[in-house]
Amino acid sequence: MDDETDDTQPPTPAVVMSAREAALLRNPELVAQIEADQADPSRAVRSEARRPRQDSGK
């Protein structure tokens, strides 16, 4: 916590992360692969979740 001049102590923001994210970050090879994938657009894979659904005309 940071001390204020009037002796109040404002809360310090917490870093919140899931157990899965913490496990991922402990795997340096996986982190390196993710960073390499993000840096190279040719490795991108289209996600079906981000595509607009085609209207079936019904």
Backbone as ProteinMPNN parsed JSONL, in Angstrom:
{"seq_chain_A": "MDDETDDTQPPTPAVVMSAREAALLRNPELVAQIEADQADPSRAVRSEARRPRQDSGK", "coords_chain_A": {"N_chain_A": [[0.833, -1.184, 0.0], [0.353, 2.286, -0.588], [1.511, 5.084, 1.208], [-0.266, 7.92, 2.218], [-0.158, 11.514, 2.678], [-1.932, 12.271, 4.669], [-2.107, 10.129, 6.327], [-3.841, 8.176, 5.404], [-4.375, 5.095, 3.739], [-4.469, 4.288, 0.56], [-6.01, 1.705, -1.365], [-3.982, -0.693, -3.01], [-3.999, -1.646, -6.367], [-5.053, -4.944, -7.142], [-3.58, -7.797, -8.684], [-5.206, -9.962, -10.657], [-5.564, -13.272, -11.563], [-6.401, -16.254, -13.255], [-6.11, -19.722, -12.238], [-5.487, -21.279, -14.426], [-4.35, -19.421, -16.202], [-2.09, -18.72, -14.73], [-0.757, -21.177, -14.736], [-0.22, -21.418, -17.469], [1.558, -19.273, -17.823], [3.719, -20.24, -16.445], [4.874, -21.914, -18.2], [7.349, -21.594, -20.225], [7.938, -22.303, -22.907], [5.434, -22.504, -24.14], [4.468, -19.893, -23.803], [6.345, -18.532, -25.394], [5.678, -19.611, -27.897], [3.049, -18.653, -28.23], [3.561, -15.88, -28.282], [5.129, -15.749, -30.609], [3.259, -16.599, -32.502], [1.41, -14.501, -32.349], [2.956, -12.417, -33.293], [3.336, -12.972, -35.964], [1.405, -12.54, -38.621], [0.782, -14.392, -40.625], [0.363, -16.767, -39.408], [-2.114, -16.707, -38.359], [-5.342, -17.906, -37.488], [-8.555, -18.248, -38.627], [-11.377, -17.595, -36.648], [-14.355, -19.258, -36.0], [-16.164, -18.255, -34.228], [-16.014, -15.511, -34.427], [-16.987, -14.859, -36.851], [-19.678, -13.508, -38.745], [-22.889, -14.977, -38.626], [-24.287, -16.855, -41.266], [-27.263, -16.061, -42.853], [-29.867, -18.288, -43.066], [-32.02, -17.936, -44.623], [-34.538, -18.597, -43.839]], "CA_chain_A": [[0.0, 0.0, 0.0], [1.071, 3.556, -0.625], [1.142, 5.986, 2.292], [-0.669, 9.276, 1.86], [0.304, 12.477, 3.679], [-2.894, 12.363, 5.777], [-2.084, 8.816, 6.976], [-4.744, 7.182, 4.829], [-3.686, 4.165, 2.86], [-5.342, 3.872, -0.537], [-5.749, 0.316, -1.755], [-3.147, -0.94, -4.179], [-4.747, -2.567, -7.245], [-4.638, -6.348, -7.105], [-3.433, -8.494, -9.957], [-6.058, -11.143, -10.559], [-5.348, -14.183, -12.68], [-6.934, -17.588, -12.984], [-5.111, -20.774, -12.065], [-5.085, -21.702, -15.772], [-3.427, -18.418, -16.738], [-0.838, -18.855, -13.986], [-0.091, -22.381, -15.238], [0.285, -21.085, -18.802], [2.712, -18.392, -17.684], [4.847, -21.018, -15.922], [5.377, -22.735, -19.297], [8.005, -20.628, -21.106], [7.844, -22.703, -24.313], [4.099, -22.153, -24.615], [4.424, -18.427, -23.879], [7.119, -18.155, -26.579], [4.895, -19.986, -29.077], [1.937, -17.705, -28.34], [4.115, -14.592, -28.709], [5.529, -15.89, -32.008], [2.029, -16.648, -33.298], [0.822, -13.159, -32.378], [3.837, -11.524, -34.042], [3.353, -13.359, -37.374], [0.017, -12.613, -39.096], [0.55, -15.544, -41.494], [-0.025, -17.899, -38.55], [-3.455, -16.469, -37.841], [-6.384, -18.869, -37.824], [-9.869, -17.615, -38.492], [-12.248, -18.158, -35.617], [-15.772, -19.325, -36.374], [-16.931, -17.461, -33.263], [-15.983, -14.1, -34.798], [-17.618, -14.668, -38.15], [-21.136, -13.363, -38.671], [-23.611, -16.173, -39.087], [-24.976, -16.707, -42.545], [-28.717, -16.198, -42.734], [-30.281, -19.459, -43.836], [-33.141, -17.545, -45.486], [-35.815, -19.139, -43.329]], "C_chain_A": [[0.877, 1.247, 0.0], [0.583, 4.444, 0.509], [0.803, 7.364, 1.731], [-0.197, 10.218, 2.965], [-0.663, 12.589, 4.85], [-3.075, 11.018, 6.488], [-3.145, 7.845, 6.485], [-3.935, 6.29, 3.908], [-4.643, 3.719, 1.757], [-5.018, 2.44, -0.941], [-4.871, 0.258, -3.009], [-3.898, -1.924, -5.061], [-4.171, -3.978, -7.187], [-4.473, -6.866, -8.53], [-4.2, -9.792, -9.811], [-5.815, -12.003, -11.792], [-5.876, -15.551, -12.273], [-5.789, -18.579, -12.807], [-4.614, -21.252, -13.431], [-4.092, -20.717, -16.379], [-2.074, -18.513, -16.028], [-0.057, -20.071, -14.476], [0.503, -22.124, -16.617], [1.557, -20.264, -18.694], [3.939, -19.102, -17.101], [5.465, -21.913, -16.997], [6.035, -21.826, -20.33], [7.937, -20.997, -22.587], [6.498, -22.312, -24.904], [3.954, -20.64, -24.759], [5.172, -17.956, -25.121], [6.353, -18.469, -27.856], [3.739, -19.02, -29.295], [2.447, -16.354, -28.834], [4.54, -14.636, -30.174], [4.305, -15.901, -32.916], [1.407, -15.264, -33.427], [1.653, -12.209, -33.23], [3.804, -11.798, -35.543], [1.92, -13.529, -37.88], [-0.256, -13.822, -39.995], [0.148, -16.79, -40.703], [-1.45, -17.792, -38.037], [-4.43, -17.533, -38.341], [-7.716, -18.18, -37.61], [-10.7, -18.359, -37.452], [-13.687, -18.133, -36.099], [-16.603, -18.427, -35.464], [-16.994, -15.994, -33.663], [-16.622, -13.822, -36.147], [-19.11, -14.447, -37.974], [-21.814, -14.613, -39.235], [-24.316, -15.877, -40.402], [-26.466, -16.939, -42.31], [-29.153, -17.335, -43.62], [-31.474, -19.158, -44.735], [-34.479, -18.083, -45.031], [-36.608, -18.098, -42.625]], "O_chain_A": [[1.992, 1.247, 0.522], [-0.62, 4.547, 0.746], [1.512, 7.893, 0.874], [0.128, 9.771, 4.065], [-0.242, 12.972, 5.941], [-4.078, 10.8, 7.168], [-3.334, 6.789, 7.09], [-2.914, 6.711, 3.363], [-5.517, 2.882, 1.982], [-3.865, 2.017, -0.862], [-5.014, 1.061, -3.932], [-4.39, -2.938, -4.566], [-2.955, -4.169, -7.184], [-5.151, -6.417, -9.454], [-3.891, -10.619, -8.953], [-5.856, -11.516, -12.922], [-5.807, -15.947, -11.11], [-4.648, -18.306, -13.18], [-3.439, -21.593, -13.574], [-3.108, -21.124, -16.998], [-1.029, -18.397, -16.668], [1.164, -20.009, -14.618], [1.616, -22.567, -16.902], [2.53, -20.531, -19.4], [5.064, -18.622, -17.245], [6.46, -22.592, -16.745], [5.354, -21.331, -21.227], [7.884, -20.11, -23.44], [6.428, -21.841, -26.039], [3.378, -20.162, -25.737], [4.69, -17.074, -25.831], [6.375, -17.679, -28.8], [3.478, -18.611, -30.427], [1.833, -15.746, -29.71], [4.335, -13.668, -30.906], [4.313, -15.282, -33.981], [0.929, -14.896, -34.5], [1.106, -11.285, -33.831], [4.207, -10.938, -36.327], [1.285, -14.546, -37.603], [-1.406, -14.242, -40.118], [-0.353, -17.757, -41.277], [-1.937, -18.693, -37.353], [-4.34, -17.993, -39.479], [-7.974, -17.604, -36.553], [-10.711, -19.589, -37.399], [-14.177, -17.1, -36.554], [-17.632, -17.897, -35.883], [-17.932, -15.296, -33.279], [-16.778, -12.664, -36.537], [-19.746, -15.112, -37.156], [-21.346, -15.21, -40.204], [-24.863, -14.794, -40.611], [-26.864, -17.898, -41.649], [-28.839, -17.348, -44.81], [-31.898, -20.009, -45.517], [-35.457, -18.026, -45.777], [-37.702, -18.38, -42.137]]}, "name": "protein", "num_of_chains": 1, "seq": "MDDETDDTQPPTPAVVMSAREAALLRNPELVAQIEADQADPSRAVRSEARRPRQDSGK"}
